Amino acid sequence: MLLMLKILRDEFTLDLVEQCSFQKQRVMHLVMPSRDESIVSRAIELNEQLQKVLARHDDLLAGRTTTTAPRFDHEEAEEEEELEQLVRSFL
């Protein structure tokens, strides 16, 4: 448990958390003027994923157990890659 807390508080992890938080805000800011429903929908999905990551980090830091176990789904990985490309197209 002590090792887990040390990992959660290391500089790299904290930087990733900060980036997730910033990108969450940025995605919504960039997509708000869009009238394309598919872009808005995908941006909302990305925002929800970022929120889940931030919530999981907070839960781990607080010592709370989380009910969502990490899983790998090839379709989900492809969707995430598409969402990353979408975000990059806004930058």
Residue pairs with C-beta under 8 A, 6 or more apart in sequence:
1 63
4 60
5 61
7 13
8 57
8 60
8 61
9 61
13 57
17 54
17 57
20 50
20 53
20 54
21 50
21 54
23 50
23 87
24 47
24 50
24 51
24 54
27 43
27 46
27 47
27 50
27 87
27 90
28 43
28 47
30 43
30 87
30 90
31 39
31 40
31 43
31 90
34 40
34 43
39 86
42 82
42 83
42 86
43 86
45 79
45 83
46 83
46 86
46 87
49 80
49 83
52 68
56 66
56 68
59 65
59 66
60 66
